[in-house]
Amino acid sequence: ILYARGELDEALRICQEEVLPVYEGLKDVREISVTLFKIANIHIHKNEYDEAEPLIARAYDITDKLDLLDGIGAVGEVYGQFLVNAGAREQGLEVLGRAADAFATLKKPDQEKHVRDLIEQIEGGVAERNIDVDTALATAREQEDLDHVASLLWAKAQSALEQDRHAEAEPLIAEAYAIVVERNILDGIGVIGAAHGQFLVNAGAREQGLEVLGRAADAFGALGKADMEKGVREMIENQTGTRPTHRMDLRIVGPDADKTAGELNSFFVREFETELEAGGIEASQPEGTKSDPVAIAGLVLAIPAAILSVLDLAERLKRRQQVSRLLELARKLEKQGDTTIQCESGGELRDLTALTEDDIIEMANTPPSDGPPGK
């Protein structure tokens, strides 16, 4: 149930800390394999491939030794892709071939075809590291596991949104939302409804979209998630206007400031197609003062306001991914060199690496005013 509702961290904890130890204590190797595969799938949905890979390998080893056709098919399909992506192409193709044969024996033609198509793509040289949820979705539909179907549709939609494939995400979100409404899954009505409502508004169905957003806010309220409820209600209030954006600066101090600034500027060109404006060196110490060189001067880079503006949920999802990569780079640069990177917005100066993605987005975007215009 937790997995279906998208509560992946809690589902992962229960599988790892409660379910798996029981089966290991009982030495029930079949159920150990099943649980390992479940844990690996959760990691995959969280894009944690390095954590998933050894679990998949262990699960497949068990199913192979026990000659379990369902495991050779389902686990083998994923394990084969990992092997190919790791460079063990021939071994991966062999595992995938066995998976296809297992599905054929089990009379599961859709899954067999999916794996054989995958083999054909790999042999044609177009394989990518893209372990998707299509097979799991087909299985969930076949088993009429609607909660799981909704969860997988939402996972696919999130992946599409992160890659700016909004047209692909929209029908997935609409179908997932219809399921969670039918089954009255409050978490889904909140999370998926917040996205679906935005799509409806942007498509011109404003009243319907606002109704869906209102229901999402009510769902979060019923679940006691006040921050999320507030966020959706602010979305509703902002539908007819825009959110003014603060100017933000990056202040880089230390002997390696020039090099660090160059790396950060290259990042913004790659991610946002925007070059940062250099504000020059600002001295921050009197001449002749002996102290830590980190405090001597700061190189200021101005971030254009528009590139961090957030007007809807789709943009927020995209910005969070980009800001996450910025924070990862900043931590790497600070670790490599004698440099500190700070972020300034609205007169507030904070260490960049101590912030979260949402901290930066909120610093960049002015919250809506509670009062009437002009006050």
N, C-alpha and C positions, 0 to 999 in steps of 0.2 A: 504494500500500500504506500509506504514512504517513497519507494522508487517511482511508483506511478505518479505521485504528486510532485515529483521533482525535488524531494528533500534528500538529496544525494549524500550529504555528509552524515546524516543520521542513519540512513540505510547502510552506508559503508561501515559505520561504527558497529552497528548491530551484527552485520555479517562477520566482521573481523573479530570482535570481542566476545560475542555471545554464541553465534551459530557455529562458526568454524571450530572453536575449541571443543564443542560437544561432540561433533563427528570425529575429530581427531582422537578424543578420549575413547570413543567407541570403536575406533579403527575402521570406520565405515568409509572405505576408499571411494566408493561411487559417489556418496553424498559430499565427500571432501572435494571431489572433482567438480561437482555441480556448484558448490559454494564458491570455490576458487574462480570459476567462470563468471559467477554473478559479481564477485568483487572486482574482477578485471573489467567487466562491462561498465561498472560504475566509474572506474578510473578512466575508461575510454570516453564516456560521456562528459567527463570533466577535462578532457584533453590531456590526461596524465598518462601518456603512452609508456614512459619509462617504468612507471609503477605497474602498469598492466602487463607488460611483456613477460616477466618471469612467472607471473601467475598463470597466464595463458599456457606457457610452456609446460608448467607443472600439471595443469589440468589435462592437457593433451596427452602427456606421458601416461597418466592414469587411464584415460579412456582407451588409449592405444593398447596398453598391456591387458586390459580387461576385454578388449574387442567390443566396446560399446558403440553400436552404430550411430546412435543419436549424438553422442559426444564426438565421434570421429567426424560427423557432419558439421554440427554447430560450432564446436571448438576448433576443429580443423580449418574451417573457412576463415576464421580470424587469425589463427596461428600461422597459416600459410602466408597470409598477407604480411605479417610481422617478419617472417623469414625472408620474403622477397625484399622488403624494405631494408632489411639488415644486410643485404647483399648475398644471402644464401638462396639464389634464384631457383636453382634446380631442386633443392630440397623443398622449398616453398611450393613449387609447382606440383611436386609429388604429393605433398600433404593436401593441397587443394584438389588434386585429382581423386584422392581417396575420399575427400569430403563429398565431391559430386557423386561418386559411386555409392556412398552411404545413403545420400538423399534419394538416389534412384531406387535402391533396395527398399527404403522406407516408403516408397511411393509418394515422394514430395517433389513433384515436377517443377514447381516454381522455384524452390530453393536450388534444385539441381541446375536448372537453366541459369540462375543468377551466378552460381559458382563457375559453370562452364564459360559463361560470358566473361567473367573475371579472368579466367585462365587465358582466354583468347586475347584479351586486352594486354595481359602481361607478356604473352608471347609476341604480341605485336609491338612491344616496347613502349606502351603508354601507361604503365602502372604508376600510380602516385601513392603517397602516404595519405590515404583518405579512407580510413576504416569507418564506414558510415553505419547508419542504423536501418538501412533498407531491409535487410534480411530479418532483423528483429521485428520491424514493423509488419512485414508480411506474415511472420509467425503469430504476432499478437492479433492481427486481423483474423487469421485462420482460426485461432482459439477463442475469438470474440472476447478478448480481454480488453475492454474499452478503456479502463483506467490506464493500462500500459500503452495503448494506442495513442491516447491524448498526450502522455508524457513523451513518447517518441516523436510525435508530430511537433511538439513544442521544442524538443532538442534540435530537430532538423531546421525549424524556423529560426532558432537562435543562431545556428551556424550560418544560415543564409544571410541573416541581418548583419552579422559580423563582416561578411564579405560584400556588403552593399547590394545583395541580390533581393531587393524588396519585393519585386513581382513574384519571385519564387516563394518567399516567406508568407505572403498574404493569404493564399488559400490554405496553407498548412495551419496558420493561426486560426482562421475561421472555422476549420473542421475541428481543431482541438477545443476551441471555445464552445462549440455546439455540444461536444461530448461532456465537458465539465459542467455545463449548465443543466443538461439532461440528468446527470448523476448528482447534481448539487454538491460538487467538490469545491468548497469555499476557497482553498488555496489557489486552485486553478482559475476560478471565477475572478479572483483578485489579480494574480500575476498575468495570466493569458488575456483576461479582459482588459487590462491596462494597455496592452499592445493592440488588441483587436479594436478597441475604441479609437485609438489614434489613427489606425488605418482607415476606419470608416469616416472619421472627420476629414482626413486628407483626401479621401475619394469623393467628398462632397455630401456624404450622408451625415451631416453634422448632428442633427437631432438624435438619430439612432446611435451615433458614436458617443455623444454625451450621456445617453441613457446607459450604454455599456460601461462607460467610465464611472458613472454614479454607482452602478451595481458593484463594480470592482472596489470602489472606496468603501461601500457598505460591507463587503466581504472582509476586507482588511480590518474594519472596525469590529466586526463580530469576532474575529480571530485575536483581537487585542493587539494588532500590529499598528500602533498609532503613527509611527513615522511613515510607513508605507501608505496608510490611509491619507495622511496629510499631503504626501507627494502627489497622489492621484487627484486629490481635490484641488491642488494648485494647478495641475494640468488642465482641469476643467475651467478654472478661472482664467487661464492664459490662452484659451482657444482663439480669442478675438484679437490678441495683441502679440507683442514680442517681448522678449526678456532682454533689457539692456545688459551689456557685458562690461565688466571691469577691465581696465588695462592691467596686464600682468607682466612682471619682469622676472628674469632669472639673474641672480647676482652670483657670480663665480669668483671665489677668492682663493688665493694661494699661488705658489710658483708655477703651477701647471695650468693656470687659468686660460691662457691662449689656446693651448691644445684641447682642453676640455670644451671650451666655447666652440671650437671648430667641429668637434664630434657632435655636440648638441645641435649645431646649426645644420649639419648634414642630416641628422635625424629628422628635423622639422621639414627639410626639403623632401625627404623620402616619404614621410608620413602625411604631410599636409600640403606639399608642393608650395611651401612658403618659406622664404629666407628670413631669418630673424634680423631685426634692426639692431646694430651694435651701438650701444650708448656710450662707448668709450670707457676709459679707466677712471675710476673715482677714487682719489686718495682718501684714506680713512684714518691716517695717523700722522702726527707731526713729524717733520724731518728730524733725523737723528735719534728717534726713539728705537731702542732695541727691544724687540719682543718677537713673538711667534710670527713668521713671515705670512702666515695665513691671514693675519689681520691687517696687512699693509695696504692692500688695494683690492677693489672689486671690479670685475669686468661685467657690465650690464648688457643683457640681451632683452630687447622688448618683444613680447609675444603679441602678434596682431590679435585684437579682441575677437574678431569674427570666427577664428578657427576653433575656438573652444566654446562657442555659443551652443546652447542646447535648447531646442524648441519642442522636441517631442521624444518619446521613448526610444524610437529607432536611432535617433542621433545620439542619445545618451549611451546606448549600448555600444555604438561605434566609438564614441569618445572614450569610454571606459577602457576599451581594448587598446586604443592608441596611448592613453595616459599610462596604462599598465606597462607598456613597452618603454615609455619614457622613464618611468621610475626604475625599471630594470637596468636601463642604460646608465642612469645617474648613479645607482649603487655600484655598478661595475667601474665607472670612471673614478668615483671617490676612493674605491678600494685600490685601484691601480696607481693613482697619483696623489700628490700632496695638495688636495683641492677640496673645498667645501662648496656645495651648490645650494643656494637659498632661493625661495620664491617669495615675491612681494606683490601684494594686491590690496588695494584700499588702505594703504598705509601699514599693513600687517606684514611682517617679515618672518618667515618660518623656514626651517630646514626642509628642502624638497624631499629628501629620502625618508623623512619621518611622517610624511603625509600619505594618505590613501588616495585611490583614484577618485572617490567621491568627494574627498576634501578639496582636491584641485578643481573639480568641476563646479563645486559650490562656491569656491573663491572666485572663479571666473564669471559665474552667472549670478546676477543680482536677483534675489528673491522678490516675488511680487509684493507690492505695497499693500498693507491692510487698509489704508485710508483712501479717500477719493482722490482723483487726479488733482495735482496742484497743492496738495497738503503734505 
